[in-house]
Amino acid sequence: MNPLVKIHSSEHAKKLSAKGSAKGGKARNSVLTPEERKEIASLAGKARWAKAKAAKEVEPVVIEVHPRAPRAKSLATDATLPFSMFKGNLKLGPEDMECYVLNDGRRVFTQTEMTRVLTAGKGSTNLDVHLQGNPLITNEDSVKNIIEFRVPGNPQIAKGREATVLIEICSKYLEARDQLLLRTSAQKRYAQQADIIIRACAKVG
């Protein structure tokens, strides 16, 4: 069958259907009473109103946005920590010690420097490990007070103790040596280093 003929027939059928609907509507209205026509129009209006109201009452989709969880506070950016204002070297006998002056006025040696000087650079860099062998140094002593501070330009938090703590540690070692309380050769060597440090401090003040 020719496609053009098919399209023409389809369009012709639609026109006839629309024309028939229009005639049917007019014919129906001609046999209805005014009251019946009014009731039909009222029902049609209510149907349109209900349809429009239903479209407006569609429940909106709520998208809940959760705020990003705050990042854990880093010690490296903690403004409450003291910071180094000056950095220098202090000569104690044959040793040069790196030292810091904090913004609160405290003079501080890092734990690494204190351990290096006390042990002559031998053994663990953990100062507490070396202090355990001295019975005169207890956990309650001020030598256990560790200071965390920031060094400008360094993202790592430095840990140290006040410079006067080094003198306290050395004094405890000399006392323990005089009381024959040091048992190991390592502890006796620390006492020798303590003697050098105390003598050097007497010269520099």
Disulfide bonds with the S-S distance in Angstrom:
none
